[in-house]
Amino acid sequence: MLAEQVDGAIGVDTHRDTLAAAAVSPIGAVLASTGSPANARGYQQLLDFAQQHVPGRRCWALEGTGSYGAGLAAFLDAAGESVIEVCRPKRPAIRGGRKTDMLDAVRAAREALATEHLIHPRRCGEREALRVVLATRQSAVLASTAAINLLKALIISAPDELRVELRGMKSKDQVAHCAKLRDRPPQSIEHRMTVRALRSAGQRIEALCSEAKALELELPALVRTVAPELLVLQGIGPISAAQILISWSHSGRFRSEAAFAAFAGVAPIPASSGLTNRHRINHSGDRQLNRALHTITLIRIRLDPITRAYVARRISEGKTARDAQRCLKRAICRQLFKLLERGDQPTRQINADDLLTRLIEA
């Protein structure tokens, strides 16, 4: 446990404007507590507080390292401090359990000291640049889908003249046609307002699609700055590669390849009982990373003969097609982890066919 490795922990409950911190000994005793503003001056105050009350080996237990605690986590990482991410601390189950920011900070520190598997915060820099671009693109894609659904609904309930005009067109042509519709003064008020709504929806769709495309074009260059070897592998495009790097973050964050597979939701969970010996699918973990691995799996099954032979061999061993696909997804996760973890070693030419062959034969 972490309590055996440090002289104390600093638990921090993060908020938009304030930070509450508590210094806790390895046995869980509260040494001191303090509060500070959530800015650069406050970060330095917390560091001075930690150096005063836990001068030896210490760790920081932070809530929300990806949101309100991101600034503090980056500051502490730059200062060489050991930072651990904790989930929302468990509060007493009894009715009327107390709750304050300082109590949450104490609970965060105690939870970190008692845990066996530590969670290291994700890095900033190139990884954060990928995250914000990919998240903004995904938001544009979702908004575009909602706008397309709105356009289709407007066409269904539109006056007969408009429906006849748009009937038989493909979706892309409907969007372009609606975006160029002009006002029609001689028509009824319903007709004129429907034309205006269709034009607004069509122009919105075109703008969102252009925005998503422009953001997608930023991803290849960002991926190449972190792990260019990912784009060499078959089935991995800029979007999947970006999601893999966002979830993985940096070398050493995961203690093992099995931990990375469990985080990705591709490590099967034992579900045996009596004479039945089986595993079930893992529905937890990072679902966006799982989605990226699923996309890579489908592409390789469709395009790569070695992968198809692997799936056929698994099916001949008695597995179902879905079980064979899960085995392949687990093997791809193993390959990606090994590739990413050795990224700090001297760069050498990556042969995609050689990697795939070793993956299938493993």
Phi and psi in degrees as a GROMACS rama.xvg file:
@    title "Ramachandran Plot"
@    xaxis  label "Phi"
@    yaxis  label "Psi"
@TYPE xy
-64.5422  -30.6032  LEU-2
-60.0748  -26.0876  ALA-3
-82.1304  -7.54381  GLU-4
-111.255  -12.1901  GLN-5
-128.758  165.283  VAL-6
-94.028  -3.30217  ASP-7
167.266  167.536  GLY-8
-132.257  147.169  ALA-9
-110.472  109.956  ILE-10
-90.46  137.293  GLY-11
-130.735  126.271  VAL-12
-99.069  115.658  ASP-13
-97.5744  142.22  THR-14
-138.061  175.513  HIS-15
-62.2442  -42.7938  ARG-16
-111.485  -19.7031  ASP-17
-133.361  158.128  THR-18
-130.115  132.588  LEU-19
-112.985  127.795  ALA-20
-128.412  148.224  ALA-21
-141.047  132.677  ALA-22
-91.8536  127.483  ALA-23
-127.019  138.487  VAL-24
-76.4265  167.532  SER-25
-59.3226  -23.5168  PRO-26
-93.7354  4.18696  ILE-27
97.5569  2.10754  GLY-28
-76.6079  139.666  ALA-29
-81.4788  120.128  VAL-30
-87.1917  -42.5136  LEU-31
-167.553  165.909  ALA-32
-145.727  157.515  SER-33
-160.71  170.826  THR-34
-135.563  156.071  GLY-35
-155.803  160.593  SER-36
-72.8641  154.744  PRO-37
-88.2955  70.177  ALA-38
-148.746  -178.032  ASN-39
-59.4679  -39.6372  ALA-40
-65.1129  -40.4997  ARG-41
-66.1329  -36.7952  GLY-42
-61.2751  -42.9412  TYR-43
-66.5177  -35.9609  GLN-44
-62.303  -41.2432  GLN-45
-66.5161  -38.1709  LEU-46
-65.0551  -41.6095  LEU-47
-63.2195  -40.0868  ASP-48
-60.2205  -43.8001  PHE-49
-67.1263  -40.681  ALA-50
-65.4725  -29.1135  GLN-51
-76.9554  -42.3901  GLN-52
-98.5608  -23.4509  HIS-53
-132.147  74.7945  VAL-54
-71.757  -19.9944  PRO-55
-87.4722  -137.81  GLY-56
-72.5722  126.481  ARG-57
-143.265  162.323  ARG-58
-136.762  159.248  CYS-59
-111.391  130.26  TRP-60
-110.297  108.1  ALA-61
-113.621  139.286  LEU-62
-92.0407  146.131  GLU-63
62.8032  48.1096  GLY-64
-67.9301  -13.6865  THR-65
-99.2048  1.80245  GLY-66
-133.553  -104.191  SER-67
-66.5401  -24.5398  TYR-68
-94.6338  6.64355  GLY-69
-64.1145  -42.7668  ALA-70
-64.3051  -44.1289  GLY-71
-65.8877  -41.5284  LEU-72
-61.3959  -42.623  ALA-73
-65.2501  -40.1985  ALA-74
-63.233  -45.8209  PHE-75
-68.0912  -37.5099  LEU-76
-63.5758  -40.8453  ASP-77
-66.7945  -27.6334  ALA-78
-84.7776  -0.263522  ALA-79
82.5505  16.2819  GLY-80
-83.2543  154.898  GLU-81
-89.2581  117.271  SER-82
-116.056  134.69  VAL-83
-125.801  136.811  ILE-84
-91.9438  133.386  GLU-85
-119.781  147.711  VAL-86
-76.3177  176.435  CYS-87
-58.5072  121.365  ARG-88
-60.1796  145.151  PRO-89
-72.5846  132.448  LYS-90
-99.7942  158.816  ARG-91
-55.3906  138.501  PRO-92
-77.494  -16.432  ALA-93
-68.6675  152.484  ILE-94
-69.0451  136.444  ARG-95
83.8205  19.2457  GLY-96
-61.0057  137.087  GLY-97
-72.5539  151.303  ARG-98
-150.424  114.95  LYS-99
-139.649  167.254  THR-100
-61.4903  -38.8669  ASP-101
-68.8589  -38.4776  MET-102
-64.4173  -37.6356  LEU-103
-64.7262  -37.5236  ASP-104
-64.5658  -41.1825  ALA-105
-64.7131  -43.877  VAL-106
-62.8551  -38.0153  ARG-107
-62.1747  -44.7943  ALA-108
-64.5651  -43.7621  ALA-109
-66.3139  -37.1904  ARG-110
-64.6981  -39.7065  GLU-111
-65.7203  -40.0728  ALA-112
-66.7185  -29.6829  LEU-113
-91.4093  -11.0265  ALA-114
-81.6251  153.921  THR-115
-99.8997  -34.5449  GLU-116
-109.735  108.041  HIS-117
-82.6851  148.433  LEU-118
-110.182  115.779  ILE-119
-90.8928  134.955  HIS-120
-62.6374  152.322  PRO-121
-72.1597  152.107  ARG-122
-79.4571  161.217  ARG-123
-94.7455  -149.917  CYS-124
72.331  -130.936  GLY-125
-61.5211  -37.3182  GLU-126
-64.3192  -42.2773  ARG-127
-68.1741  -34.7197  GLU-128
-62.0379  -42.2781  ALA-129
-62.813  -41.473  LEU-130
-63.9555  -46.3327  ARG-131
-68.2907  -36.9894  VAL-132
-67.6038  -45.9449  VAL-133
-66.5119  -39.3741  LEU-134
-65.8025  -40.1731  ALA-135
-68.2043  -39.1372  THR-136
-63.0414  -43.482  ARG-137
-62.7942  -37.706  GLN-138
-63.1926  -40.8401  SER-139
-66.0519  -38.5934  ALA-140
-64.4147  -44.7063  VAL-141
-64.7533  -40.938  LEU-142
-65.9699  -36.8463  ALA-143
-63.9966  -41.6599  SER-144
-61.7854  -43.0312  THR-145
-63.1291  -39.3372  ALA-146
-67.7088  -37.4355  ALA-147
-64.5054  -42.4602  ILE-148
-61.5537  -39.5998  ASN-149
-63.3656  -43.6623  LEU-150
-61.1549  -43.168  LEU-151
-63.1483  -40.9861  LYS-152
-66.2076  -38.3523  ALA-153
-64.7783  -38.4786  LEU-154
-65.6987  -39.2787  ILE-155
-62.3454  -39.5713  ILE-156
-97.9865  8.48213  SER-157
-72.6612  160.448  ALA-158
-57.3869  157.546  PRO-159
-57.2297  -39.2663  ASP-160
-60.478  -40.7574  GLU-161
-71.3712  -40.4713  LEU-162
-63.2972  -40.3443  ARG-163
-64.418  -37.9354  VAL-164
-65.4304  -34.2751  GLU-165
-99.4276  -10.7229  LEU-166
-66.7597  140.69  ARG-167
88.5624  -11.191  GLY-168
-80.2583  150.103  MET-169
-73.1169  161.777  LYS-170
-57.902  -42.8905  SER-171
-62.8001  -40.4297  LYS-172
-69.7827  -35.2273  ASP-173
-62.5938  -42.8945  GLN-174
-62.106  -47.2866  VAL-175
-63.7004  -39.7877  ALA-176
-67.5673  -43.9088  HIS-177
-65.6908  -35.4688  CYS-178
-65.0181  -20.4939  ALA-179
-106.463  7.28583  LYS-180
-62.7112  142.711  LEU-181
-110.754  158.881  ARG-182
-62.0168  146.31  ASP-183
-126.42  84.7129  ARG-184
-56.5131  -37.5299  PRO-185
-66.1789  -18.2755  PRO-186
-78.6341  172.69  GLN-187
-69.9193  166.86  SER-188
-62.8535  -37.2123  ILE-189
-62.9793  -44.004  GLU-190
-63.8976  -44.8366  HIS-191
-65.3153  -42.6751  ARG-192
-70.4263  -32.8257  MET-193
-66.7  -40.3773  THR-194
-60.5956  -43.4923  VAL-195
-63.69  -41.6937  ARG-196
-65.6746  -42.0482  ALA-197
-63.6037  -40.1649  LEU-198
-65.3511  -42.1564  ARG-199
-63.4037  -43.7189  SER-200
-65.2798  -41.9772  ALA-201
-63.7846  -43.893  GLY-202
-66.2896  -35.4588  GLN-203
-64.0285  -43.3685  ARG-204
-62.0379  -45.5458  ILE-205
-62.7137  -40.6221  GLU-206
-66.1222  -42.0464  ALA-207
-68.1292  -39.2985  LEU-208
-64.8482  -39.808  CYS-209
-64.7007  -40.3892  SER-210
-64.04  -45.4212  GLU-211
-62.6642  -40.3377  ALA-212
-66.2775  -41.8034  LYS-213
-63.8042  -40.3105  ALA-214
-68.6709  -37.355  LEU-215
-63.2588  -33.9212  GLU-216
-68.5474  -17.9941  LEU-217
-78.1431  -21.2356  GLU-218
-68.5408  -44.203  LEU-219
-55.4327  -44.3736  PRO-220
-64.8664  -39.0541  ALA-221
-67.0847  -39.765  LEU-222
-64.6926  -40.6394  VAL-223
-65.4683  -25.8991  ARG-224
-73.7267  -21.1032  THR-225
-104.187  -53.3608  VAL-226
-148.338  78.4995  ALA-227
-63.371  -22.6703  PRO-228
-67.3774  -19.5107  GLU-229
-63.9466  -39.8592  LEU-230
-71.3283  -11.2298  LEU-231
-78.9304  -28.6786  VAL-232
-71.1007  142.99  LEU-233
-68.4562  137.873  GLN-234
89.1259  -4.16661  GLY-235
-109.929  113.447  ILE-236
-101.538  -176.526  GLY-237
-60.4498  -37.6244  PRO-238
-69.7021  -47.2623  ILE-239
-63.7122  -41.9409  SER-240
-62.7609  -41.0384  ALA-241
-62.2904  -43.4757  ALA-242
-65.6099  -38.4564  GLN-243
-61.5783  -45.3794  ILE-244
-68.3156  -36.0339  LEU-245
-64.0125  -43.3111  ILE-246
-73.8563  -38.7309  SER-247
-73.3991  -43.4862  TRP-248
76.2895  -70.3412  SER-249
-159.461  160.702  HIS-250
-64.5403  135.257  SER-251
92.5478  -6.57631  GLY-252
-67.6104  -36.4076  ARG-253
-102.635  135.466  PHE-254
-71.3582  -21.6408  ARG-255
-160.546  168.951  SER-256
-64.9695  -34.5711  GLU-257
-65.2958  -36.9561  ALA-258
-66.1208  -38.2667  ALA-259
-65.6486  -39.9104  PHE-260
-64.9787  -39.7127  ALA-261
-65.5308  -39.2466  ALA-262
-64.0603  -34.8217  PHE-263
-80.2996  -7.20364  ALA-264
76.0021  23.2727  GLY-265
-113.082  1.06486  VAL-266
-86.0653  116.835  ALA-267
-64.8352  147.139  PRO-268
-100.783  127.805  ILE-269
-58.5042  133.591  PRO-270
-139.593  47.4511  ALA-271
-91.5769  152.286  SER-272
-159.146  127.539  SER-273
61.8904  -126.191  GLY-274
-85.2446  -3.02641  LEU-275
-89.8217  126.325  THR-276
-124.201  102.693  ASN-277
-149.967  170.964  ARG-278
-125.115  154.062  HIS-279
-119.201  162.798  ARG-280
-68.5575  148.066  ILE-281
-95.2018  115.565  ASN-282
-96.1186  5.8651  HIS-283
-101.348  -164.437  SER-284
85.2039  -170.857  GLY-285
-78.542  106.757  ASP-286
-73.6756  -26.5632  ARG-287
-69.5266  -39.2  GLN-288
-65.9469  -41.241  LEU-289
-61.1943  -38.6892  ASN-290
-64.0838  -41.4917  ARG-291
-62.9651  -42.6238  ALA-292
-64.8958  -36.6138  LEU-293
-64.6737  -41.1617  HIS-294
-63.0141  -44.2999  THR-295
-61.5603  -41.1412  ILE-296
-61.531  -47.0067  THR-297
-63.0625  -39.9715  LEU-298
-66.2613  -42.1277  ILE-299
-68.6606  -36.7502  ARG-300
-63.9024  -34.9339  ILE-301
-79.1794  -33.203  ARG-302
-109.423  -25.6009  LEU-303
-102.923  119.417  ASP-304
-65.7698  -32.2965  PRO-305
-65.9813  -41.4276  ILE-306
-65.5598  -41.2158  THR-307
-62.6474  -37.7622  ARG-308
-65.3408  -37.6002  ALA-309
-63.562  -45.3891  TYR-310
-62.7073  -41.813  VAL-311
-62.7469  -38.9219  ALA-312
-66.0566  -40.7372  ARG-313
-64.1748  -40.0068  ARG-314
-65.975  -37.9768  ILE-315
-66.1929  -21.1882  SER-316
-82.4233  -1.18602  GLU-317
108.623  0.524077  GLY-318
-84.1223  153.408  LYS-319
-76.9916  168.395  THR-320
-61.7865  -38.0171  ALA-321
-68.893  -39.0719  ARG-322
-65.8318  -38.7188  ASP-323
-63.7116  -37.8537  ALA-324
-66.7527  -37.8749  GLN-325
-65.8598  -38.5913  ARG-326
-62.2624  -40.8757  CYS-327
-65.4376  -41.4888  LEU-328
-62.5322  -38.6775  LYS-329
-65.8029  -39.6487  ARG-330
-67.4759  -39.1484  ALA-331
-64.2678  -39.741  ILE-332
-61.558  -41.1762  CYS-333
-62.6089  -42.8925  ARG-334
-62.5115  -45.5892  GLN-335
-64.9414  -40.0766  LEU-336
-63.4062  -45.21  PHE-337
-64.021  -37.6928  LYS-338
-66.6171  -41.958  LEU-339
-73.774  -38.3266  LEU-340
-68.8743  -24.9569  GLU-341
-94.9792  14.7989  ARG-342
-65.0329  -22.6107  GLY-343
-84.7494  -2.94768  ASP-344
-81.7858  165.407  GLN-345
-54.6985  134.018  PRO-346
-68.4543  136.207  THR-347
-135.993  162.024  ARG-348
-65.4853  130.052  GLN-349
-99.0444  125.7  ILE-350
-102.629  113.075  ASN-351
-62.8529  -42.3659  ALA-352
-62.7671  -39.3135  ASP-353
-64.718  -41.2824  ASP-354
-64.0968  -41.4266  LEU-355
-65.5292  -41.1105  LEU-356
-63.1418  -43.9143  THR-357
-67.2034  -33.463  ARG-358
-61.3133  -46.7194  LEU-359
-71.4012  -34.017  ILE-360
-81.6366  -11.0763  GLU-361
